[in-house]
Amino acid sequence: MAQNNNRSSNQLVVPQANAALDQLKYEVAQELGITLSQDGYYGNLLTKEAGTIGGNITRRLVQIAEQSLAGQFK
């Protein structure tokens, strides 16, 4: 099995969105009061915290998509 450099098997449809998603991750973590290491090491992050961050990112992305779709049908 090939191993990616970023250890994620997810492939972005728009690779340029990587920086925006990374920024969103830090924003959500800050809002939740969770400190993320700037060097990319998350070994000290609890599974519950990681799931909370991921869930909130997904919630926000769905909200953005819904607003975008609603704007198309006006």
DORO-360736 format. One record per residue: x, z, y of N, C-alpha, C in turn. Coordinates in steps of 0.05 Angstrom, whole numbers, plus 5000, padded with zeros to 4 digits. Each point is the difference from the previous one (the first is absolute). Layout:
// residues N
[[X; Z; Y]; [X; Z; Y]; [X; Z; Y]]
...
***
This chain:
// residues 74
[[5017; 5000; 4976]; [4983; 5000; 5024]; [5018; 5000; 5025]]
[[4995; 4982; 5018]; [5016; 4998; 5024]; [4993; 5023; 5019]]
[[5020; 5010; 5014]; [4995; 5022; 5018]; [5003; 4991; 5029]]
[[4980; 5005; 5016]; [5001; 4993; 5029]; [5017; 5019; 5015]]
[[5011; 4991; 5022]; [5017; 5018; 5017]; [4985; 5023; 5011]]
[[4974; 4996; 5007]; [4985; 5022; 5013]; [4984; 5017; 4979]]
[[5005; 4995; 4975]; [4987; 5014; 4978]; [4970; 4997; 4999]]
[[4989; 4981; 5013]; [4971; 4995; 5000]; [4995; 4973; 4987]]
[[4980; 5000; 4982]; [4993; 4975; 4987]; [4979; 4985; 5016]]
[[4990; 5012; 5022]; [4980; 4986; 5016]; [5013; 4979; 5017]]
[[4987; 4977; 5001]; [5010; 4978; 5016]; [4981; 4996; 5024]]
[[5011; 5000; 5024]; [4984; 4996; 5024]; [4993; 4970; 5002]]
[[4975; 4995; 5008]; [4991; 4972; 5004]; [5014; 4990; 5026]]
[[5002; 5017; 5019]; [5014; 4994; 5025]; [5024; 5018; 5003]]
[[5024; 4990; 4992]; [5023; 5018; 5000]; [5007; 5012; 5027]]
[[4992; 4987; 5022]; [5005; 5010; 5026]; [4984; 5025; 5006]]
[[4980; 5006; 4984]; [4984; 5024; 5003]; [5014; 5025; 4991]]
[[5023; 4997; 4987]; [5014; 5023; 4989]; [5007; 5021; 5021]]
[[5009; 4991; 5024]; [5007; 5019; 5021]; [4975; 5014; 5010]]
[[4978; 4986; 5003]; [4975; 5012; 5010]; [4989; 5020; 4980]]
[[5002; 4995; 4974]; [4991; 5018; 4979]; [5018; 5025; 5000]]
[[5026; 4996; 5004]; [5018; 5023; 5001]; [4994; 5018; 5023]]
[[4994; 4988; 5024]; [4993; 5015; 5023]; [4974; 5015; 4996]]
[[4981; 4987; 4987]; [4974; 5013; 4994]; [5004; 5024; 4982]]
[[5019; 4998; 4981]; [5006; 5022; 4981]; [5009; 5024; 5016]]
[[5018; 4996; 5019]; [5011; 5022; 5015]; [4979; 5012; 5019]]
[[4983; 4983; 5012]; [4978; 5009; 5017]; [4981; 5018; 4985]]
[[4991; 4991; 4976]; [4981; 5015; 4984]; [5013; 5026; 4991]]
[[5025; 5000; 4992]; [5013; 5024; 4991]; [5001; 5020; 5023]]
[[5007; 4990; 5024]; [5002; 5018; 5024]; [4972; 5012; 5006]]
[[4979; 4984; 4999]; [4973; 5010; 5005]; [4992; 5022; 4980]]
[[5010; 4998; 4975]; [4994; 5019; 4980]; [5019; 5024; 5000]]
[[5020; 4999; 5017]; [5019; 5022; 5001]; [5021; 5000; 4978]]
[[5004; 4976; 4988]; [5020; 4997; 4979]; [5025; 4987; 5011]]
[[5023; 5012; 4995]; [5025; 4989; 5010]; [5012; 4981; 4979]]
[[5005; 4975; 5008]; [5013; 4981; 4982]; [5029; 4996; 5008]]
[[5017; 4998; 4981]; [5028; 4995; 5005]; [5004; 4972; 5011]]
[[5016; 4997; 5020]; [5005; 4974; 5012]; [5019; 4982; 4983]]
[[5014; 5013; 4981]; [5018; 4984; 4983]; [4987; 4987; 4976]]
[[4973; 5004; 4997]; [4986; 4987; 4978]; [4999; 5017; 4974]]
[[5012; 5023; 5000]; [4999; 5017; 4976]; [4975; 5018; 5002]]
[[4983; 4998; 4979]; [4975; 5016; 5000]; [4999; 5019; 4977]]
[[5023; 5007; 4988]; [5001; 5018; 4977]; [4989; 5027; 5006]]
[[5001; 5009; 5025]; [4990; 5026; 5007]; [4970; 5000; 5007]]
[[4987; 4977; 4999]; [4972; 4997; 5007]; [4983; 5006; 4975]]
[[4980; 5017; 5004]; [4982; 5007; 4978]; [4983; 4976; 4993]]
[[4993; 4998; 4975]; [4982; 4978; 4991]; [4974; 5000; 5016]]
[[4989; 5023; 5004]; [4975; 5003; 5015]; [5004; 4989; 5029]]
[[5023; 5006; 5012]; [5005; 4990; 5028]; [5002; 4969; 5000]]
[[5014; 4989; 4980]; [5004; 4971; 4999]; [4972; 4987; 4996]]
[[4984; 5011; 4983]; [4973; 4989; 4995]; [4983; 5002; 5025]]
[[5002; 5022; 5014]; [4985; 5003; 5025]; [5008; 4979; 5020]]
[[5026; 4996; 5003]; [5010; 4980; 5019]; [4990; 4972; 4991]]
[[5003; 4993; 4975]; [4991; 4974; 4990]; [4970; 4996; 5003]]
[[4985; 5021; 4994]; [4971; 4998; 5003]; [4991; 4995; 5029]]
[[5013; 5014; 5018]; [4994; 4996; 5028]; [5009; 4973; 5011]]
[[5022; 4990; 4990]; [5009; 4973; 5007]; [4979; 4980; 4991]]
[[4991; 5003; 4975]; [4980; 4981; 4989]; [4974; 5002; 5016]]
[[4991; 5024; 5006]; [4976; 5004; 5016]; [5002; 4985; 5027]]
[[5023; 5003; 5013]; [5004; 4988; 5026]; [5002; 4969; 4998]]
[[5013; 4990; 4979]; [5001; 4971; 4997]; [4973; 4988; 4994]]
[[4983; 5014; 4985]; [4973; 4990; 4994]; [4984; 5001; 5026]]
[[5003; 5021; 5016]; [4986; 5001; 5026]; [5008; 4977; 5018]]
[[5026; 4994; 5001]; [5009; 4978; 5017]; [4988; 4974; 4990]]
[[5000; 4996; 4974]; [4989; 4975; 4988]; [4970; 4998; 5006]]
[[4985; 5022; 4998]; [4972; 5000; 5006]; [4994; 4993; 5029]]
[[5016; 5011; 5018]; [4997; 4994; 5028]; [5006; 4971; 5006]]
[[5021; 4989; 4986]; [5007; 4972; 5004]; [4978; 4982; 4990]]
[[4988; 5006; 4977]; [4978; 4984; 4989]; [4975; 5002; 5017]]
[[4995; 5024; 5010]; [4976; 5003; 5017]; [5003; 4984; 5025]]
[[5024; 4997; 5011]; [5005; 4984; 5024]; [4996; 4971; 4995]]
[[5004; 4991; 4975]; [4996; 4971; 4994]; [4971; 4992; 4998]]
[[4983; 5019; 4995]; [4972; 4994; 4996]; [4982; 5006; 5024]]
[[5013; 5006; 5023]; [4984; 5005; 5025]; [4993; 4975; 5014]]
***
